Amino acid sequence: MKKKKFIRIAREVIDLEIKALVKLRNSVNESFNLTVQQILKCQSKVILCGVGKSGLIANKIASTLSSVGTPAFYLSANDSSHGDLGSISKKDILILISNSGETNELKNIIQFAKRNKILLIGIVSQKNSVLYRSADIKLLIPKAVEAGGIVPTSSTTSQLALGDALAIATMKQKKFNKKDFKKIHPAGSLGAQLKTVEDIMLKHKSIPFVSENLRMKDALKILSSKKLGFLLVRDKKKFTRGIITDGELRRFSQKNQNLHNSFVKEIMTKNPIGIDKNELAAKALSVMNNKKITSLCVYEKRNKLKTIGVLHIHNILQSNIS
Protein backbone atom coordinates (compact mmCIF):
# COMPACT_ATOMS: atom_id res chain seq x y z
CA MET A 1 0.00 0.00 0.00
CA LYS A 2 1.35 3.42 -0.94
CA LYS A 3 2.20 5.87 1.84
CA LYS A 4 -0.28 8.42 0.46
CA LYS A 5 -3.08 5.94 1.05
CA PHE A 6 -2.21 5.83 4.76
CA ILE A 7 -2.68 9.58 4.97
CA ARG A 8 -6.01 9.30 3.19
CA ILE A 9 -7.15 6.58 5.60
CA ALA A 10 -6.12 8.70 8.59
CA ARG A 11 -8.14 11.63 7.33
CA GLU A 12 -11.17 9.43 6.65
CA VAL A 13 -11.06 8.07 10.21
CA ILE A 14 -10.77 11.54 11.70
CA ASP A 15 -13.57 12.85 9.47
CA LEU A 16 -15.89 10.07 10.64
CA GLU A 17 -15.14 10.86 14.27
CA ILE A 18 -15.67 14.58 13.70
CA LYS A 19 -19.08 13.82 12.20
CA ALA A 20 -19.91 11.70 15.25
CA LEU A 21 -18.94 14.54 17.58
CA VAL A 22 -21.06 17.04 15.65
CA LYS A 23 -24.05 14.70 16.03
CA LEU A 24 -23.31 14.36 19.72
CA ARG A 25 -23.08 18.12 20.21
CA ASN A 26 -26.44 18.63 18.55
CA SER A 27 -28.06 15.88 20.64
CA VAL A 28 -27.14 17.22 24.10
CA ASN A 29 -30.39 17.88 25.96
CA GLU A 30 -32.01 18.13 29.37
CA SER A 31 -30.73 14.66 30.32
CA PHE A 32 -27.24 16.12 30.42
CA ASN A 33 -28.40 18.83 32.85
CA LEU A 34 -30.06 16.22 35.06
CA THR A 35 -26.89 14.12 35.10
CA VAL A 36 -24.72 17.05 36.15
CA GLN A 37 -27.21 18.01 38.88
CA GLN A 38 -27.21 14.48 40.26
CA ILE A 39 -23.42 14.30 40.26
CA LEU A 40 -23.26 17.61 42.12
CA LYS A 41 -25.75 16.35 44.72
CA CYS A 42 -24.01 13.00 45.18
CA GLN A 43 -22.92 12.54 48.80
CA SER A 44 -20.78 9.51 48.07
CA LYS A 45 -19.00 8.53 44.86
CA VAL A 46 -19.65 8.13 41.16
CA ILE A 47 -19.10 4.58 39.89
CA LEU A 48 -18.44 4.09 36.17
CA CYS A 49 -18.57 0.76 34.43
CA GLY A 50 -18.37 -0.61 30.90
CA VAL A 51 -17.21 -3.63 28.94
CA GLY A 52 -14.37 -3.81 26.45
CA LYS A 53 -13.54 -0.48 24.81
CA SER A 54 -16.41 1.16 26.71
CA GLY A 55 -14.79 -0.06 29.91
CA LEU A 56 -11.58 1.73 28.99
CA ILE A 57 -13.58 4.90 28.37
CA ALA A 58 -15.36 4.48 31.72
CA ASN A 59 -12.00 4.20 33.45
CA LYS A 60 -10.76 7.40 31.81
CA ILE A 61 -13.94 9.35 32.66
CA ALA A 62 -13.68 8.22 36.30
CA SER A 63 -10.09 9.44 36.39
CA THR A 64 -11.05 12.80 34.88
CA LEU A 65 -13.92 13.34 37.32
CA SER A 66 -11.66 12.54 40.28
CA SER A 67 -8.99 14.91 39.02
CA VAL A 68 -11.41 17.85 39.10
CA GLY A 69 -12.90 17.26 42.52
CA THR A 70 -15.64 14.64 42.03
CA PRO A 71 -14.77 11.32 43.72
CA ALA A 72 -15.21 8.68 41.02
CA PHE A 73 -14.10 5.09 40.53
CA TYR A 74 -14.03 2.52 37.75
CA LEU A 75 -15.72 -0.83 38.36
CA SER A 76 -14.81 -3.84 36.26
CA ALA A 77 -17.98 -5.30 34.77
CA ASN A 78 -16.48 -8.80 34.84
CA ASP A 79 -15.34 -8.58 38.46
CA SER A 80 -18.62 -7.07 39.61
CA SER A 81 -20.39 -10.40 39.22
CA HIS A 82 -17.78 -12.04 41.44
CA GLY A 83 -18.10 -9.90 44.55
CA ASP A 84 -17.22 -6.36 43.47
CA LEU A 85 -20.88 -5.29 43.51
CA GLY A 86 -20.30 -4.94 47.23
CA SER A 87 -18.25 -1.82 46.55
CA ILE A 88 -21.38 0.06 45.40
CA SER A 89 -23.39 1.79 48.13
CA LYS A 90 -26.94 3.14 48.00
CA LYS A 91 -25.66 6.72 48.06
CA ASP A 92 -23.53 6.21 44.97
CA ILE A 93 -24.36 7.12 41.41
CA LEU A 94 -23.82 4.38 38.85
CA ILE A 95 -22.96 5.29 35.26
CA LEU A 96 -22.99 2.38 32.81
CA ILE A 97 -21.48 2.83 29.35
CA SER A 98 -22.36 0.54 26.46
CA ASN A 99 -22.81 1.17 22.76
CA SER A 100 -25.38 -1.61 22.33
CA GLY A 101 -26.86 -1.49 25.83
CA GLU A 102 -27.24 -5.26 25.70
CA THR A 103 -23.88 -6.44 27.02
CA ASN A 104 -24.44 -9.50 29.25
CA GLU A 105 -21.88 -8.46 31.85
CA LEU A 106 -23.87 -5.28 32.58
CA LYS A 107 -27.20 -6.99 33.22
CA ASN A 108 -26.25 -8.18 36.72
CA ILE A 109 -25.14 -4.64 37.59
CA ILE A 110 -28.41 -3.19 36.29
CA GLN A 111 -30.40 -5.67 38.39
CA PHE A 112 -28.31 -4.83 41.46
CA ALA A 113 -28.89 -1.10 40.95
CA LYS A 114 -32.64 -1.55 40.57
CA ARG A 115 -32.91 -3.86 43.56
CA ASN A 116 -31.03 -1.43 45.80
CA LYS A 117 -32.56 1.77 44.35
CA ILE A 118 -29.21 3.12 43.21
CA LEU A 119 -29.41 5.97 40.70
CA LEU A 120 -28.53 4.50 37.30
CA ILE A 121 -27.33 6.66 34.41
CA GLY A 122 -26.93 5.01 31.03
CA ILE A 123 -24.65 6.20 28.25
CA VAL A 124 -25.88 4.18 25.29
CA SER A 125 -26.57 4.36 21.55
CA GLN A 126 -29.48 1.91 21.25
CA LYS A 127 -32.93 3.01 22.42
CA ASN A 128 -34.29 -0.53 22.17
CA SER A 129 -31.90 -1.94 24.77
CA VAL A 130 -31.92 -3.16 28.36
CA LEU A 131 -29.65 -0.34 29.54
CA TYR A 132 -31.68 2.42 27.90
CA ARG A 133 -34.97 1.09 29.30
CA SER A 134 -33.52 0.55 32.78
CA ALA A 135 -31.61 3.82 33.20
CA ASP A 136 -33.09 6.51 35.44
CA ILE A 137 -31.32 9.11 33.29
CA LYS A 138 -30.64 8.25 29.67
CA LEU A 139 -27.73 9.86 27.82
CA LEU A 140 -28.31 8.76 24.25
CA ILE A 141 -25.31 8.90 21.96
CA PRO A 142 -26.32 9.22 18.29
CA LYS A 143 -25.45 6.27 16.10
CA ALA A 144 -22.28 6.86 14.13
CA VAL A 145 -20.33 5.11 11.41
CA GLU A 146 -17.35 3.29 12.89
CA ALA A 147 -14.01 3.65 11.14
CA GLY A 148 -13.25 0.42 9.33
CA GLY A 149 -16.87 -0.62 9.74
CA ILE A 150 -16.44 -2.86 12.80
CA VAL A 151 -13.92 -1.33 15.23
CA PRO A 152 -15.35 0.84 18.06
CA THR A 153 -13.94 4.24 17.11
CA SER A 154 -16.54 6.91 16.44
CA SER A 155 -18.75 5.56 19.24
CA THR A 156 -15.97 5.51 21.85
CA THR A 157 -14.83 8.98 20.79
CA SER A 158 -18.35 10.22 21.47
CA GLN A 159 -18.46 8.44 24.84
CA LEU A 160 -15.18 10.03 25.86
CA ALA A 161 -16.27 13.51 24.76
CA LEU A 162 -19.51 13.22 26.69
CA GLY A 163 -17.59 12.15 29.79
CA ASP A 164 -15.24 15.11 29.44
CA ALA A 165 -18.25 17.41 29.12
CA LEU A 166 -19.73 16.03 32.36
CA ALA A 167 -16.43 16.49 34.19
CA ILE A 168 -15.94 20.08 33.05
CA ALA A 169 -19.56 21.04 33.72
CA THR A 170 -19.36 19.76 37.31
CA MET A 171 -15.93 21.34 37.77
CA LYS A 172 -17.17 24.78 36.73
CA GLN A 173 -20.28 24.56 38.89
CA LYS A 174 -18.11 23.68 41.90
CA LYS A 175 -15.78 26.57 41.03
CA PHE A 176 -12.89 24.11 41.12
CA ASN A 177 -9.85 26.30 40.34
CA LYS A 178 -6.09 26.03 39.85
CA LYS A 179 -5.42 25.97 43.58
CA ASP A 180 -7.84 23.08 44.03
CA PHE A 181 -6.30 21.30 41.05
CA LYS A 182 -2.82 21.68 42.52
CA LYS A 183 -3.86 20.07 45.80
CA ILE A 184 -4.70 16.78 44.11
CA HIS A 185 -1.91 16.98 41.50
CA PRO A 186 1.17 17.56 43.68
CA ALA A 187 3.52 15.53 41.49
CA GLY A 188 4.56 15.63 37.85
CA SER A 189 4.86 18.53 35.45
CA LEU A 190 1.29 19.73 36.08
CA GLY A 191 1.89 19.95 39.81
CA ALA A 192 5.14 21.83 39.24
CA GLN A 193 3.58 24.39 36.92
CA LEU A 194 0.74 25.03 39.39
CA LYS A 195 2.99 25.72 42.35
CA THR A 196 2.65 29.20 43.76
CA VAL A 197 5.36 31.53 44.95
CA GLU A 198 4.35 30.79 48.54
CA ASP A 199 4.93 27.06 47.98
CA ILE A 200 8.63 27.44 47.28
CA MET A 201 9.70 30.78 48.82
CA LEU A 202 12.19 31.09 51.65
CA LYS A 203 10.75 32.60 54.81
CA HIS A 204 11.35 33.49 58.46
CA LYS A 205 15.03 33.16 59.44
CA SER A 206 16.06 32.26 55.91
CA ILE A 207 15.37 35.83 54.70
CA PRO A 208 18.64 37.86 54.66
CA PHE A 209 17.30 41.02 56.34
CA VAL A 210 19.64 43.82 57.39
CA SER A 211 19.00 47.26 58.82
CA GLU A 212 19.58 50.25 56.54
CA ASN A 213 21.82 51.79 59.23
CA LEU A 214 24.05 48.72 59.58
CA ARG A 215 27.73 48.97 58.65
CA MET A 216 28.74 46.82 55.70
CA LYS A 217 31.39 44.99 57.73
CA ASP A 218 28.52 43.47 59.77
CA ALA A 219 26.20 43.10 56.80
CA LEU A 220 28.82 41.04 54.96
CA LYS A 221 28.76 38.48 57.79
CA ILE A 222 25.00 38.03 57.26
CA LEU A 223 25.52 37.81 53.50
CA SER A 224 28.01 34.98 54.02
CA SER A 225 25.86 33.10 56.51
CA LYS A 226 22.64 33.21 54.43
CA LYS A 227 24.47 32.14 51.23
CA LEU A 228 21.88 33.64 48.88
CA GLY A 229 24.03 36.27 47.22
CA PHE A 230 21.89 39.23 48.28
CA LEU A 231 20.64 41.20 51.27
CA LEU A 232 17.25 42.84 51.87
CA VAL A 233 17.40 46.22 53.53
CA ARG A 234 14.71 47.34 56.03
CA ASP A 235 14.01 50.56 57.90
CA LYS A 236 12.99 50.98 61.56
CA LYS A 237 9.37 50.09 60.71
CA LYS A 238 10.61 46.87 59.09
CA PHE A 239 9.54 48.02 55.66
CA THR A 240 11.72 46.79 52.82
CA ARG A 241 13.59 49.71 51.28
CA GLY A 242 16.29 48.16 49.14
CA ILE A 243 18.42 45.24 48.07
CA ILE A 244 22.15 44.62 47.88
CA THR A 245 23.49 41.97 45.51
CA ASP A 246 26.97 40.56 44.98
CA GLY A 247 27.18 42.56 41.75
CA GLU A 248 26.46 45.84 43.52
CA LEU A 249 29.14 45.10 46.10
CA ARG A 250 31.71 44.48 43.37
CA ARG A 251 30.81 47.70 41.55
CA PHE A 252 30.94 49.73 44.78
CA SER A 253 34.34 48.26 45.72
CA GLN A 254 35.77 49.26 42.37
CA LYS A 255 34.83 52.91 42.99
CA ASN A 256 35.21 53.13 46.76
CA GLN A 257 37.85 51.53 48.99
CA ASN A 258 35.84 52.13 52.16
CA LEU A 259 33.28 49.31 51.71
CA HIS A 260 33.45 47.90 55.25
CA ASN A 261 32.75 51.20 56.98
CA SER A 262 29.98 52.29 54.61
CA PHE A 263 26.35 52.07 55.66
CA VAL A 264 24.05 49.59 53.98
CA LYS A 265 21.73 52.35 52.75
CA GLU A 266 24.59 53.96 50.85
CA ILE A 267 25.04 50.89 48.66
CA MET A 268 21.55 49.41 48.30
CA THR A 269 19.36 49.64 45.22
CA LYS A 270 16.05 51.16 46.25
CA ASN A 271 12.62 49.63 45.67
CA PRO A 272 13.49 45.98 44.93
CA ILE A 273 11.17 44.08 42.61
CA GLY A 274 8.55 41.95 44.37
CA ILE A 275 5.74 39.51 43.66
CA ASP A 276 2.56 38.45 45.44
CA LYS A 277 2.76 35.13 47.28
CA ASN A 278 -0.31 33.80 45.42
CA GLU A 279 1.17 34.20 41.95
CA LEU A 280 2.31 31.09 40.10
CA ALA A 281 5.99 30.33 40.46
CA ALA A 282 6.13 30.13 36.66
CA LYS A 283 5.18 33.82 36.53
CA ALA A 284 7.93 34.63 39.03
CA LEU A 285 10.42 32.97 36.69
CA SER A 286 9.09 35.06 33.82
CA VAL A 287 9.54 38.26 35.86
CA MET A 288 13.12 37.27 36.69
CA ASN A 289 13.91 36.59 33.05
CA ASN A 290 12.37 39.86 31.85
CA LYS A 291 14.06 41.96 34.53
CA LYS A 292 17.32 39.96 34.31
CA ILE A 293 17.44 39.38 38.06
CA THR A 294 17.84 36.24 40.19
CA SER A 295 15.70 37.02 43.24
CA LEU A 296 12.36 38.52 44.22
CA CYS A 297 10.81 39.89 47.39
CA VAL A 298 7.51 38.24 48.27
CA TYR A 299 4.59 40.18 49.70
CA GLU A 300 0.87 39.63 50.25
CA LYS A 301 -2.28 41.67 49.70
CA ARG A 302 -0.48 44.44 47.80
CA ASN A 303 1.54 45.38 50.88
CA LYS A 304 4.72 45.56 48.81
CA LEU A 305 6.87 47.08 51.55
CA LYS A 306 6.24 44.18 53.94
CA THR A 307 8.41 41.29 52.78
CA ILE A 308 7.18 37.90 54.03
CA GLY A 309 9.54 35.77 51.95
CA VAL A 310 12.18 35.73 49.24
CA LEU A 311 12.37 33.72 46.06
CA HIS A 312 15.67 32.83 44.47
CA ILE A 313 15.95 31.41 40.98
CA HIS A 314 17.52 28.28 42.48
CA ASN A 315 14.24 27.59 44.32
CA ILE A 316 12.40 27.69 41.01
CA LEU A 317 14.87 25.48 39.15
CA GLN A 318 14.91 22.93 41.98
CA SER A 319 11.10 22.71 41.71
CA ASN A 320 11.32 21.81 37.97
CA ILE A 321 9.41 24.92 36.97
CA SER A 322 9.97 26.28 33.50
C-alpha positions as CSV (number, residue, x, y, z in Angstrom):
1,M,0.0,0.0,0.0
2,K,1.3,3.4,-0.9
3,K,2.2,5.9,1.8
4,K,-0.3,8.4,0.5
5,K,-3.1,5.9,1.0
6,F,-2.2,5.8,4.8
7,I,-2.7,9.6,5.0
8,R,-6.0,9.3,3.2
9,I,-7.2,6.6,5.6
10,A,-6.1,8.7,8.6
11,R,-8.1,11.6,7.3
12,E,-11.2,9.4,6.6
13,V,-11.1,8.1,10.2
14,I,-10.8,11.5,11.7
15,D,-13.6,12.8,9.5
16,L,-15.9,10.1,10.6
17,E,-15.1,10.9,14.3
18,I,-15.7,14.6,13.7
19,K,-19.1,13.8,12.2
20,A,-19.9,11.7,15.2
21,L,-18.9,14.5,17.6
22,V,-21.1,17.0,15.7
23,K,-24.1,14.7,16.0
24,L,-23.3,14.4,19.7
25,R,-23.1,18.1,20.2
26,N,-26.4,18.6,18.6
27,S,-28.1,15.9,20.6
28,V,-27.1,17.2,24.1
29,N,-30.4,17.9,26.0
30,E,-32.0,18.1,29.4
31,S,-30.7,14.7,30.3
32,F,-27.2,16.1,30.4
33,N,-28.4,18.8,32.8
34,L,-30.1,16.2,35.1
35,T,-26.9,14.1,35.1
36,V,-24.7,17.1,36.2
37,Q,-27.2,18.0,38.9
38,Q,-27.2,14.5,40.3
39,I,-23.4,14.3,40.3
40,L,-23.3,17.6,42.1
41,K,-25.8,16.4,44.7
42,C,-24.0,13.0,45.2
43,Q,-22.9,12.5,48.8
44,S,-20.8,9.5,48.1
45,K,-19.0,8.5,44.9
46,V,-19.7,8.1,41.2
47,I,-19.1,4.6,39.9
48,L,-18.4,4.1,36.2
49,C,-18.6,0.8,34.4
50,G,-18.4,-0.6,30.9
51,V,-17.2,-3.6,28.9
52,G,-14.4,-3.8,26.4
53,K,-13.5,-0.5,24.8
54,S,-16.4,1.2,26.7
55,G,-14.8,-0.1,29.9
56,L,-11.6,1.7,29.0
57,I,-13.6,4.9,28.4
58,A,-15.4,4.5,31.7
59,N,-12.0,4.2,33.5
60,K,-10.8,7.4,31.8
61,I,-13.9,9.3,32.7
62,A,-13.7,8.2,36.3
63,S,-10.1,9.4,36.4
64,T,-11.1,12.8,34.9
65,L,-13.9,13.3,37.3
66,S,-11.7,12.5,40.3
67,S,-9.0,14.9,39.0
68,V,-11.4,17.9,39.1
69,G,-12.9,17.3,42.5
70,T,-15.6,14.6,42.0
71,P,-14.8,11.3,43.7
72,A,-15.2,8.7,41.0
73,F,-14.1,5.1,40.5
74,Y,-14.0,2.5,37.8
75,L,-15.7,-0.8,38.4
76,S,-14.8,-3.8,36.3
77,A,-18.0,-5.3,34.8
78,N,-16.5,-8.8,34.8
79,D,-15.3,-8.6,38.5
80,S,-18.6,-7.1,39.6
81,S,-20.4,-10.4,39.2
82,H,-17.8,-12.0,41.4
83,G,-18.1,-9.9,44.6
84,D,-17.2,-6.4,43.5
85,L,-20.9,-5.3,43.5
86,G,-20.3,-4.9,47.2
87,S,-18.2,-1.8,46.5
88,I,-21.4,0.1,45.4
89,S,-23.4,1.8,48.1
90,K,-26.9,3.1,48.0
91,K,-25.7,6.7,48.1
92,D,-23.5,6.2,45.0
93,I,-24.4,7.1,41.4
94,L,-23.8,4.4,38.9
95,I,-23.0,5.3,35.3
96,L,-23.0,2.4,32.8
97,I,-21.5,2.8,29.4
98,S,-22.4,0.5,26.5
99,N,-22.8,1.2,22.8
100,S,-25.4,-1.6,22.3
101,G,-26.9,-1.5,25.8
102,E,-27.2,-5.3,25.7
103,T,-23.9,-6.4,27.0
104,N,-24.4,-9.5,29.2
105,E,-21.9,-8.5,31.8
106,L,-23.9,-5.3,32.6
107,K,-27.2,-7.0,33.2
108,N,-26.2,-8.2,36.7
109,I,-25.1,-4.6,37.6
110,I,-28.4,-3.2,36.3
111,Q,-30.4,-5.7,38.4
112,F,-28.3,-4.8,41.5
113,A,-28.9,-1.1,41.0
114,K,-32.6,-1.5,40.6
115,R,-32.9,-3.9,43.6
116,N,-31.0,-1.4,45.8
117,K,-32.6,1.8,44.3
118,I,-29.2,3.1,43.2
119,L,-29.4,6.0,40.7
120,L,-28.5,4.5,37.3
121,I,-27.3,6.7,34.4
122,G,-26.9,5.0,31.0
123,I,-24.6,6.2,28.3
124,V,-25.9,4.2,25.3
125,S,-26.6,4.4,21.5
126,Q,-29.5,1.9,21.3
127,K,-32.9,3.0,22.4
128,N,-34.3,-0.5,22.2
129,S,-31.9,-1.9,24.8
130,V,-31.9,-3.2,28.4
131,L,-29.6,-0.3,29.5
132,Y,-31.7,2.4,27.9
133,R,-35.0,1.1,29.3
134,S,-33.5,0.6,32.8
135,A,-31.6,3.8,33.2
136,D,-33.1,6.5,35.4
137,I,-31.3,9.1,33.3
138,K,-30.6,8.3,29.7
139,L,-27.7,9.9,27.8
140,L,-28.3,8.8,24.3
141,I,-25.3,8.9,22.0
142,P,-26.3,9.2,18.3
143,K,-25.5,6.3,16.1
144,A,-22.3,6.9,14.1
145,V,-20.3,5.1,11.4
146,E,-17.4,3.3,12.9
147,A,-14.0,3.7,11.1
148,G,-13.2,0.4,9.3
149,G,-16.9,-0.6,9.7
150,I,-16.4,-2.9,12.8
151,V,-13.9,-1.3,15.2
152,P,-15.4,0.8,18.1
153,T,-13.9,4.2,17.1
154,S,-16.5,6.9,16.4
155,S,-18.7,5.6,19.2
156,T,-16.0,5.5,21.8
157,T,-14.8,9.0,20.8
158,S,-18.3,10.2,21.5
159,Q,-18.5,8.4,24.8
160,L,-15.2,10.0,25.9
161,A,-16.3,13.5,24.8
162,L,-19.5,13.2,26.7
163,G,-17.6,12.2,29.8
164,D,-15.2,15.1,29.4
165,A,-18.2,17.4,29.1
166,L,-19.7,16.0,32.4
167,A,-16.4,16.5,34.2
168,I,-15.9,20.1,33.0
169,A,-19.6,21.0,33.7
170,T,-19.4,19.8,37.3
171,M,-15.9,21.3,37.8
172,K,-17.2,24.8,36.7
173,Q,-20.3,24.6,38.9
174,K,-18.1,23.7,41.9
175,K,-15.8,26.6,41.0
176,F,-12.9,24.1,41.1
177,N,-9.8,26.3,40.3
178,K,-6.1,26.0,39.8
179,K,-5.4,26.0,43.6
180,D,-7.8,23.1,44.0
181,F,-6.3,21.3,41.1
182,K,-2.8,21.7,42.5
183,K,-3.9,20.1,45.8
184,I,-4.7,16.8,44.1
185,H,-1.9,17.0,41.5
186,P,1.2,17.6,43.7
187,A,3.5,15.5,41.5
188,G,4.6,15.6,37.8
189,S,4.9,18.5,35.4
190,L,1.3,19.7,36.1
191,G,1.9,19.9,39.8
192,A,5.1,21.8,39.2
193,Q,3.6,24.4,36.9
194,L,0.7,25.0,39.4
195,K,3.0,25.7,42.4
196,T,2.6,29.2,43.8
197,V,5.4,31.5,45.0
198,E,4.3,30.8,48.5
199,D,4.9,27.1,48.0
200,I,8.6,27.4,47.3
201,M,9.7,30.8,48.8
202,L,12.2,31.1,51.7
203,K,10.8,32.6,54.8
204,H,11.3,33.5,58.5
205,K,15.0,33.2,59.4
206,S,16.1,32.3,55.9
207,I,15.4,35.8,54.7
208,P,18.6,37.9,54.7
209,F,17.3,41.0,56.3
210,V,19.6,43.8,57.4
211,S,19.0,47.3,58.8
212,E,19.6,50.2,56.5
213,N,21.8,51.8,59.2
214,L,24.1,48.7,59.6
215,R,27.7,49.0,58.6
216,M,28.7,46.8,55.7
217,K,31.4,45.0,57.7
218,D,28.5,43.5,59.8
219,A,26.2,43.1,56.8
220,L,28.8,41.0,55.0
221,K,28.8,38.5,57.8
222,I,25.0,38.0,57.3
223,L,25.5,37.8,53.5
224,S,28.0,35.0,54.0
225,S,25.9,33.1,56.5
226,K,22.6,33.2,54.4
227,K,24.5,32.1,51.2
228,L,21.9,33.6,48.9
229,G,24.0,36.3,47.2
230,F,21.9,39.2,48.3
231,L,20.6,41.2,51.3
232,L,17.2,42.8,51.9
233,V,17.4,46.2,53.5
234,R,14.7,47.3,56.0
235,D,14.0,50.6,57.9
236,K,13.0,51.0,61.6
237,K,9.4,50.1,60.7
238,K,10.6,46.9,59.1
239,F,9.5,48.0,55.7
240,T,11.7,46.8,52.8
241,R,13.6,49.7,51.3
242,G,16.3,48.2,49.1
243,I,18.4,45.2,48.1
244,I,22.2,44.6,47.9
245,T,23.5,42.0,45.5
246,D,27.0,40.6,45.0
247,G,27.2,42.6,41.8
248,E,26.5,45.8,43.5
249,L,29.1,45.1,46.1
250,R,31.7,44.5,43.4
251,R,30.8,47.7,41.6
252,F,30.9,49.7,44.8
253,S,34.3,48.3,45.7
254,Q,35.8,49.3,42.4
255,K,34.8,52.9,43.0
256,N,35.2,53.1,46.8
257,Q,37.8,51.5,49.0
258,N,35.8,52.1,52.2
259,L,33.3,49.3,51.7
260,H,33.5,47.9,55.2
261,N,32.7,51.2,57.0
262,S,30.0,52.3,54.6
263,F,26.4,52.1,55.7
264,V,24.0,49.6,54.0
265,K,21.7,52.4,52.7
266,E,24.6,54.0,50.8
267,I,25.0,50.9,48.7
268,M,21.5,49.4,48.3
269,T,19.4,49.6,45.2
270,K,16.1,51.2,46.2
271,N,12.6,49.6,45.7
272,P,13.5,46.0,44.9
273,I,11.2,44.1,42.6
274,G,8.6,41.9,44.4
275,I,5.7,39.5,43.7
276,D,2.6,38.5,45.4
277,K,2.8,35.1,47.3
278,N,-0.3,33.8,45.4
279,E,1.2,34.2,41.9
280,L,2.3,31.1,40.1
281,A,6.0,30.3,40.5
282,A,6.1,30.1,36.7
283,K,5.2,33.8,36.5
284,A,7.9,34.6,39.0
285,L,10.4,33.0,36.7
286,S,9.1,35.1,33.8
287,V,9.5,38.3,35.9
288,M,13.1,37.3,36.7
289,N,13.9,36.6,33.1
290,N,12.4,39.9,31.9
291,K,14.1,42.0,34.5
292,K,17.3,40.0,34.3
293,I,17.4,39.4,38.1
294,T,17.8,36.2,40.2
295,S,15.7,37.0,43.2
296,L,12.4,38.5,44.2
297,C,10.8,39.9,47.4
298,V,7.5,38.2,48.3
299,Y,4.6,40.2,49.7
300,E,0.9,39.6,50.3
301,K,-2.3,41.7,49.7
302,R,-0.5,44.4,47.8
303,N,1.5,45.4,50.9
304,K,4.7,45.6,48.8
305,L,6.9,47.1,51.6
306,K,6.2,44.2,53.9
307,T,8.4,41.3,52.8
308,I,7.2,37.9,54.0
309,G,9.5,35.8,51.9
310,V,12.2,35.7,49.2
311,L,12.4,33.7,46.1
312,H,15.7,32.8,44.5
313,I,15.9,31.4,41.0
314,H,17.5,28.3,42.5
315,N,14.2,27.6,44.3
316,I,12.4,27.7,41.0
317,L,14.9,25.5,39.2
318,Q,14.9,22.9,42.0
319,S,11.1,22.7,41.7
320,N,11.3,21.8,38.0
321,I,9.4,24.9,37.0
322,S,10.0,26.3,33.5
